[in-house]
Amino acid sequence: MSDRSEPIPGATSGVDILSEMLRALRLTGGMRYDATLSAPWGFEVPEQKNRAPFYIVTQGQCLIELAGPGTDGGRPSCGRLAAGDLAMLPMGGPHVLKDAAGSQVVPFASFMARANSSGIRPTISHGGDGPSTNLLVGEFRFGSPLTSAALVGIDPIIITRSINDETPPTFEPILRALCREQRSNLPGSRAATEELVKLLFIHVLRNEMARRRREPGSCKGTSLALTFDPSLRGVAELLHRFPEKPWTVAALAEEASMSRTSFAVKFTETTGMAPFAYLTHVRMLNAIELLSTTTYTLEEIADRVGYGSEAAFSAAFKREIGVAPGAYRRSRVSVEAGA
């Protein structure tokens, strides 16, 4: 067990784990198009890497379902949406939208070929002569290689109902404001839309975690579950505030007032990651931030995120991110220069 007779300065100060997740994701987003769809209709969307498409039903109803094999662990793979509902696919998995179960679907490329880009936003009209459904289609974009780790355990489809006693009262006003800006040509509408989309993402995740917390045993398998577990929340806050410290499982278990074995099992069951995998995730989050926003040397960054040498840091970074830290920094500079 590590000897830490000196208290950690400010250790009681809380860390907002959801904000840390958003920082890890490097979240941006925007609206893509308005769709007016008349039954029968359907389209299939392929996998979207580093993107989370979302759909807001403003009129009518539709069915959304994952394409391909069924999901694991009994997590939701389909749902029916009504006016005012939103569906998001956090990991961008392939999926189908259609008016009814038996309707034929067209590939997404064929669907997009019908887009009319002459107005404020692209519009699409598609389908037959039946009842109409209107969709606003947008996407959340993730600029971080840590996206998969940050979103581990999140359901493949998240549906938020606006007409629901359990939905926060702030959700519907955000949707209304987003719909207004989407159809507006006022100055700043694009910037307003992008900020509202980010706010929407936060509210969708908040609502989803609140829903899972109400259901016994379902608020597990994701790092956000740490927010709701009093025995582990303090440990997570320490890891986020002091990733550079030479943590051991025994020391973390002591912080949680648990045995080493009980702590390791509970942490893994709760977050979907072993304690040191989570610590590595936090260290990589900080490393990416420092590589992207500072001129610190690799040796300085290694020291700030908890590695004893530049070589150890570089090896860990390449193992987790897929490229060496110097190459990652150069790629970020290139991307920002071309923005």
N, C-alpha and C positions, 0 to 999 in steps of 0.2 A: 504494500500500500504506500502511496506517495506521502511524503512528509510535507504537509502544508500547514505549519503552525500559524503562519501569518494569514489573516483573513484576506480574501480577494477584494480589492477596492471596488465598491459599488456593486457587489455581486447580487444585491437585492433588487437592483434596477431591472425591470422587465424588458424582454425582447419580443417584438411583434413578429411571430413566426410566419404569419401570412405575408407581411411586408418583406421579410427575408426571402420567401419563396418568389415573390414578384420581382425582387431584385435579381434573383438567380435566373429567372426566365427572360429578363430584358424584354418586357412585354410592350408591344405596340399593337395596333389594330385599326380596322376601318370597315366601312360598308362596301359591298361589291356591287349589288344590283337589286332592283325591285322585280319581283316576278308575279305575273297575273296568270293563273293556271286554271283551266276549265276541265272538269272531269270528262272522260278519263285521262289521267296524266301520270307520269312517273319518270324519274331520272336517277341514275346511279353515279355516285361520286367516288373516284378512286382515293386511295390513301393520300393524305396531305401532310407531308413531312414538315415539322416545326410550325404547324398551323393548326388552329382549332376552329373549324367552321361553326357558325351558329345561325339559327333560323328563328325569326320572329313571325308568328302568324298574326296578321292584322285583320284578316277576314277569312271565314270558312274554317276548314279543318283538314288535317292530313295525317298520314302515318309515316313515321320514321323508323328505320330498322337498320341494324348492322348488316353489312354484306359478308358473305363467307361463313366460316364455321361459327358455331355458338360460342358464347363467352364462358369464361371460367368462373367458378365460385358462385354461380347463380346470380351474377350481376346482370342488370337490365340490358337487353339487346334490342328492345323496340318500345314504342310508345305512340299513343295517339295525341295529336296536338290540336287545340282549339284556339279560337281568337284570343289573343293576349298571352299565349304561352310562348316560351322560348326553349329551344333545344340546342345544346352545345355538345360537341364531340372533342373532349380535351386532348386526346392523343391523335386526332385527325384520322381515325380509322375509316376504311371504306364503308359507305352506307348508301341507303336508298330512301328517297322520299317519293310518296305517291298518294293519290287520293283514297285508294282502297286496296285491300290485300291482293285482289285479282288483277289489278291494272298492270299493263305492260310498261316496261321502263326503257328509256333510251340512254345511251352513254352520255356522260357529262359533256363531252366535246360537242356532240350533236345538239344538246340542249343549249349550250353557250353560243352555238352558231346562230341562234335566233335572236341574239342580243341586239338591241337598238341603242347605240351610243350617242345619239344626237341630242339628248336632253341633259339635264343637270347630272343625273346618274344613269348608268345603263339600265335598260328595262328589258324584260323578256316576257313574251306572251306564248303560251303553249297549251296544247290539249285539245279537247273536243268541244261539245256543245252543252255540257252538263254544268252543275253548280260550280261557282267560282271560289278559288282560294287565292289570297294574296300573301306573299312572303316578302319580308325584308331579309336579305342574305348578307352576312358579314363574316369576318374572320379575326381571330386573335392570332398575332404572329409572335413567335418566340425566337429571340436572337442569341440564345445560349446553348452551348453543347450539353448543359446540365438539365435540359428540359425533361427527359425521360425519368431521371432520378427525382426531380422536384415533383413530378406528377404521379409518381408510383402509387398505386392503390386507388386512384381516382376512378370512378365508374366510367366506362367507355361512352355512355350517353348520359348527360345530365339534363333533366327536364325541370324547368321552373314554371310554376303556374302563377299567373298574376292574380287570378280570382281564387284565392285560397287564404284561409284564416291564418295559416302558418307562414305565409310569405311576408317578409318585412314590408311595412308601409312605404318604404323608400324605393322599392323595386319598380312599381308601376310608373311613378314620376320620371325615373331614369329612362324607361322604355318610351314614354311619351316624348320626352325631350329628344331622344335619339331619333325617333320617327320624324319629328318636326325638322331637325337639322338635316336629316337624310334627304328631305324633299325641299330644302331651302336653298336659295341662291344668294343669301345674305353674306356680306363680307365675314370671313372667318368661319364659315360653316364647316369647312373641311377640318380645321384645327379643333373646333368644338366637337365634331363627330368623333375624332380620334381620341379625345380626352374622355368623352362619354363612354366610348367602347371600353376603355381601360377600367373606368368606374364600374361598368356593367360586369366585367370579369370578376372584380372583387366581390360584388354583391352575389353573383351566381355561386362562387365558391363559399362565401359565408353561409348562404342559404343551404347549400348542399351539406356542409359540415354540421349545421344546426339540425338538419333532417336526420343525418346519420347518428347524431348524438341522442336523438329521441328514440331511436330503434336499438334495443339492447344488442350489444355485440357488433353492430355495424360500423361504429366509429373507430375502426382499426385498419391497419395496413397502409396508412398514409402518414407522411410527416406532419400534416395538419392535426392529426389526432393528438399530438403532444400538447396542443393548446388546451385540450379538455381533460388532460390527465394530471391531477395535482402532484402526484408522486414523481412524474417524469418531466413536467414542465420546467422546474427549476434547473434540472440537469441540462435540458436543451438550451435554456437561456445562457448557462455557463459556457457551453460549447460555442454558441454564437458570439458571445462577448469576448471569450478568451481562447480562440482556436489554436493559438501559438503555444499553449501550456502542454507539458508532457503528460497528457491524461492517460490513465490506465483504467481498465474496467473496474478494478477494485476501488479506485478513487471515486469514480462516478457512482458506483453502488453505494459507497459511504454517503455521498451527497444526497442520494435518494433514500437513505436509511433502510437499505435492503441488503440481503446477501448478494454476493457476486453472481451466483447462478440465477437466483430469482430475478435480479435486475436485468441480466442479459436476455433471459427468456421473455420477460415482459416488454422490454424495449423493442425487441425484434418483432414480437406479435403486434405491438401497437403501431409501429412505424413501417413495417415491411423491410426494415434494414437493421443489421446488427449495429451495436453501438459504434464500433470503429468505422463501419461503412458510412454511417451518418456523419461522424467526425470528418472523414475524408471528404464527404460531400460539402460540408461547411467550409473546410479548408480550400477546396477547389473554387467554391463560390467567391471567397475572399481573394484568392489568387487571380481569378479572372477579372475581378473588379480592379485590382491593383495593376494588372498588365494592361488593362484598357484605359485607365484614367490617370496613371502616374508614370513618372520616368525612373522609378526605383529600379535598381539592378536586380537581376535574378537572385543574387545572393541575399539582398535585402528583403525581397519578397519571400524567399524561403524561410528566413528568420521570422518574419511577421506572421506567417501562416502555420508555423510549427514544424518545420523540417530542419534537421541539424546541418544540412549542407545543400549547396546548389545542386549537386549531383542527385541527392536523394529526392529533392523537390522535382527536378526535371524528370526523373524516372517515374515518380508518382503521377505527375501531370500528364505525361505521355500515355501512361497506362489508363488513366481515367478519361482523358479528353480525346486521345487519339493522335495528337500532334505535340511536338515539343513546345515549351512555353515561349521561347523566342520566336518560333514560327507562328504561334498563335498571335503574339503581339504584332508581328509584321502584317499578318492578315487583317487584323482589326484596323491598323493604320491605313492599309490599302482600301478597305471598305469605306472608312470614314472620309478618306480623301476623294473617293468617287461618288459620295452621297450628294 
